[in-house]
Amino acid sequence: MAETTNNEGPQYYRRGRIQPWDYVRDQELNFHLGNVIKYVTRAGHKFDDIDDLEKAIHYLQNEVEFRTSQRVQELVQCEGLKESQIEEYAKEFDR
């Protein structure tokens, strides 16, 4: 991981020992999960904390929907599944 300084950027990201973007890179998180970290980190330290938490939830919900869609698509593409099996599996993810 590249060294970055914690002396740059807004104060609400510089409160800890590392900046959120360093954590996101270190953990190899994707765009959506990186934004969850970003918004949770700054909640209560920039403007409206509820707004930041709602943004985090929005990105997390989007990631869950995407991963759920991928699982269903993978199942549908598998050979040998009966229509009833696909329907049962899809019901598990119908939230």
C-alpha positions as CSV (number, residue, x, y, z in Angstrom):
1,M,0.0,0.0,0.0
2,A,1.3,3.4,-0.9
3,E,2.1,5.7,2.0
4,T,-0.3,8.7,2.3
5,T,-0.3,11.5,4.7
6,N,-3.0,12.1,7.3
7,N,-2.3,15.8,7.2
8,E,-4.3,16.4,4.0
9,G,-8.0,16.3,3.3
10,P,-10.9,17.5,5.4
11,Q,-10.7,17.2,9.2
12,Y,-13.6,14.8,9.4
13,Y,-11.5,12.2,7.5
14,R,-8.3,12.9,9.5
15,R,-9.6,12.1,13.0
16,G,-8.0,8.6,13.2
17,R,-4.6,7.2,12.6
18,I,-5.4,6.4,8.9
19,Q,-7.7,8.0,6.4
20,P,-10.7,6.1,5.2
21,W,-9.3,5.8,1.7
22,D,-6.2,4.1,3.0
23,Y,-8.4,1.6,4.9
24,V,-10.5,1.0,1.8
25,R,-7.4,0.3,-0.3
26,D,-5.9,-1.9,2.3
27,Q,-9.0,-4.0,2.5
28,E,-9.5,-4.0,-1.3
29,L,-13.1,-2.8,-1.0
30,N,-15.1,-2.0,-4.1
31,F,-16.7,1.4,-4.8
32,H,-19.9,0.8,-3.0
33,L,-18.3,-0.7,0.2
34,G,-15.7,2.1,0.1
35,N,-18.5,4.7,0.2
36,V,-20.1,2.9,3.1
37,I,-16.9,3.3,5.0
38,K,-16.5,6.9,3.9
39,Y,-20.0,8.0,5.0
40,V,-20.0,6.0,8.3
41,T,-16.6,7.6,9.1
42,R,-17.7,11.1,8.6
43,A,-21.2,10.8,10.1
44,G,-21.6,13.3,12.9
45,H,-18.5,15.2,11.8
46,K,-19.8,16.9,8.6
47,F,-23.1,18.5,8.3
48,D,-26.0,16.1,8.9
49,D,-25.1,12.8,10.5
50,I,-28.5,11.2,9.5
51,D,-27.9,12.1,5.9
52,D,-24.5,10.5,5.9
53,L,-25.8,7.3,7.5
54,E,-28.7,7.2,5.0
55,K,-26.1,7.5,2.2
56,A,-24.1,4.6,3.7
57,I,-27.3,2.5,3.9
58,H,-28.0,3.4,0.2
59,Y,-24.6,2.1,-0.9
60,L,-24.9,-1.0,1.2
61,Q,-28.3,-1.8,-0.1
62,N,-27.1,-1.4,-3.6
63,E,-24.2,-3.8,-2.9
64,V,-26.6,-6.4,-1.4
65,E,-28.9,-6.1,-4.4
66,F,-26.0,-6.5,-6.8
67,R,-24.6,-9.5,-5.1
68,T,-28.1,-11.1,-4.7
69,S,-28.7,-10.5,-8.5
70,Q,-25.3,-12.2,-9.2
71,R,-26.2,-15.3,-7.1
72,V,-29.6,-15.6,-8.8
73,Q,-28.0,-15.3,-12.3
74,E,-25.4,-17.9,-11.4
75,L,-28.1,-20.3,-10.3
76,V,-30.2,-19.8,-13.4
77,Q,-27.2,-20.5,-15.6
78,C,-26.4,-23.7,-13.8
79,E,-27.4,-26.8,-15.8
80,G,-29.8,-29.4,-14.5
81,L,-31.9,-27.2,-12.2
82,K,-35.6,-27.7,-12.3
83,E,-37.9,-24.6,-12.6
84,S,-39.2,-25.3,-9.1
85,Q,-35.7,-25.2,-7.7
86,I,-35.0,-21.8,-9.3
87,E,-38.2,-20.4,-8.0
88,E,-37.5,-21.6,-4.4
89,Y,-34.0,-20.2,-4.5
90,A,-35.3,-16.8,-5.8
91,K,-37.8,-16.7,-3.0
92,E,-34.9,-16.7,-0.5
93,F,-33.6,-13.5,-2.0
94,D,-36.9,-11.8,-2.5
95,R,-36.5,-9.2,0.3
